[in-house]
């Protein structure tokens, strides 16, 4: 059964709400390895667990997410390079299944040279917000798991301490919208010192919250 058979808001939530071209030019904080776990509440579905890790592999970084609920599973991974003022995607692959049937996807190198994949875009968006940009709306083009172009307009709303099940952390709150779908919005709360790490995320549609994600565990390797 193809990934498109999942309800739209479940697809979005299983993949962190379909987050987020070639390399983006801006300065930002350096990546830091972490392993995180989230609890995901889905309207009309059982709660899900998402595991997310960011690790260094030689001269590049790997961002990997795995999601699972009673009937469905999803996984995607991206490798990218980070320079002082650029994030460059190198490889993207994903797989999704429902009731044991599913699909696998991979983006070609040519496609990645045109636009960020969404794992790389999640890191790039958070790095941009943490760097102090986008207090007025910014725009980010990326591609979904099938290579279709997506667009987000986003802005930083606040910097504050945030309590989640994993603890109390400094956070940066970002509101993101697809300009073609004004009835939908994402409210993303990133860790203020660890690019790519979500503390909390909520997906709203037609004025209702359809999914909510919260950080329940965080591990960082010792220096």
N, C-alpha and C positions, 0 to 999 in steps of 0.2 A: 504494500500500500504506500503510495507516495506521501512525502512529507506534507503536501498540500491537503491531505485528508484530515489533518488535525484542525480543530477549531482555530480561527485566526488569532484570538487572544492567547490561546494555549501555545501556538507556535511562537508568538512573540515572547511570552514569558519563559518558555523552555530555553529560548536563546537570548535571555536577558532583554526581552522586548525588541528583538531584531535591531540591536544597536549598530548603531552605526553599523589628478589625484596622484598622481605620483607622489613623491615625498612631499610632506607638508613642511613649510619653512616657518619655524618659530623656535624660540628658546624655551626650555622647560626643565624641570627636575629630572635627575638621572633615575632610571629604573632600579628597583630594589626587589630581589626575589621574595616571594611569599607563597604560602599555601592557605587557601581560604575555603570555608564551607558556608553555604547559605541555606536558609529555609525559604521555600517559595510557596506562597498561597495563591491558588488559581481559582477564579470564579467558575464553579461547575465541575471542578476536577479535584482529585485528592491532592493534598500537599506534596511537594516535591523537594528533593535535596539536590543542590548543585555544588559540585566541587570545582574549584578554580585554582590554577597555579600559574605562576610566572617564574620562569627559571632561565638562567643564562646557559647557553650552549656554545662555548667558544666565543666567536665574534658576533653572535646574534642571540636573540631572545625567543623563547617559546611561551606562548599564552595558550592554555588549554582549559576547556570547560567540559564537564560531563553532568548531564541532568537525567534524573530518573523518577518516574512515578509508577503507579501500579501497572499501567498498560503501555506506557510509552517511554522511550529512551532517546536521548540526543547527545551528540558529542561533536565538538569542533575544535580545531587547533590551527594556530597560525605561527609562523616564524617570521621575525622581522629584525632589521638592524636599526639601531638608534645612534644618531650623531648629535652633536651639540644643537643643531637647528633642523633636524630632519628625522622622520620615521619612514622607513622603506620596507614594504612587505616583500617577503621572499617566497612563502609557500602557504597555502590554505587548503584544508581538507575537512570534511564533515560527514556525519552519518546520522540517520534518524530512523527509528522503527516504532511501529504501533502494532501490538498483538503479534510480535515476532516477524512482521514483514516491514520492509523499509527501503531506503535509498541511500546511496553514497554519492558525494559530490567532491569535486576538486576544481580549483580555479587555475587556469593556465598562466604561465609567467607573463605572457603578453597582457592578459587582463589585469594582473596585479601591477603592471607598470602604468596602467591607466588610472586605477582607483584602488584605494585601500579596501581590504576585506574588513569584515566587521569586528573581528577580534583585534586586529591592529588599530582599527578606528576607535574602539573603546579605549585602548591605551592612549592614542593620540588625542582624543577629545579630553580625557581627564588631565593629561599633561598640559594641554593648552589652558584648561581652566585653572589648574594649580599655579601656572605661571602668571596669573593675574590678568589674562586676556578675557575678552568676551563679556564684559559687564554690559555692553550693548550687543545686540544679536550678531552672532557669527554664523557662517554657513559651512557645512561639511558634506561633501559628496562621498559616497562609499558604494560598495556592492554587496548584495546578499549572497547566500550560499550557492545560488544558481548563476551569479554574475549579473543580475539585474541591477541597474542603477537605482540608488536610493539617496534621498537628501534629508538632512536635518538642519533646522535652524535652532540654535541654542544660545542661552545666556546664563551667566553666573548670577544667582540670586542672593546668596549669603555665605558667610564663613562663620562657623560656630562649633561648639562642642556637641557631639551627638552620642546618645546612649543607645546601644543595640545589644542583643543578647551576648555578643562576644566581648563587650566592654564599652568603655567611654573613650571616644577618639575625636581629634580635630577633623572637621569636615568642610567640604565645599559643596554647596547645593547648586545643581544645574537643572534648568528647565529646557526640554527639547521638544520640538514639534516637527512633523512633516508638513511643509507648506501646502501640499496637495490634499491633506487630510486634517482640516482644522478642528475636527471633533475629537482628535486624539492628542495626548501629550504624555511625556515621560518626566518624572521628577527623579533625578539621580543625585545621590549623595555619596561623593567620593572621599576616601581618606585624603587628608590634606597634605600628607607627606609621602605617600606610596602611590605613584601613578599606576592607573589601571585597576586599583582595588576599590570596589563598591562596598559601601557600608549599608546602604538601603536604596531601594528603587521601587517606584510605583508607576503602574501603567493605567492611565485613565482614558475612558472612551464614553462619549455622550454624557459627560458629567459624573460618571460612576467609576470608582476604582475597580479594575478588572483583575489586577494581580499585584502582589506585594512581595518583595524580596528583602531579607534581612540577614546580615552577617551573624553567624552563630559560633564560628571558630576561626582563629587566625594563628598561623605559625610562621615564624621567620627564622632562617638559619642563623646560627651564631657566627659572628665575625671570625 
